[in-house]
Amino acid sequence: MTRFEYAQFRAKADARRGTELPHARLTEQDVIAIRRNVRGQTAKQLAESFGVHFRTIEKVRAYETWAHVSENPPGERRAF
C-alpha cells in the first residue's frame, strides 16, 4: 500500500457518518424503517413523510448512502 492509498483509506475510515453530520435529516432508526418499508410505500411517499427528496430514499434502499447502518443488530441473522 502506497502512502497515497493509505491516506485515502485513513480519510475514509475517519470520516463522519450519518447523524454525526450536522446537516443529517435522517436518523439510524429512520434508515431502518425506510429499508423495512412495512407499509409498502413508494419512494415518493416515504420521502414526503421523512421530509427528504425521493432520490435520498432510493439511495438509502440501495445502500449507496447510510451503508454503515445495518438493518439487523450485531449477532442477529437475517432470515431469507
Protein Blocks (a to p, Z undefined) as FASTA:
>chain_A
ZZklmmmmmmmmmpcehjlpmkbcbdfklmmmmmnomnopafklmmmmnopafklmmmmm
nomgoklpcfbdghiacdZZ
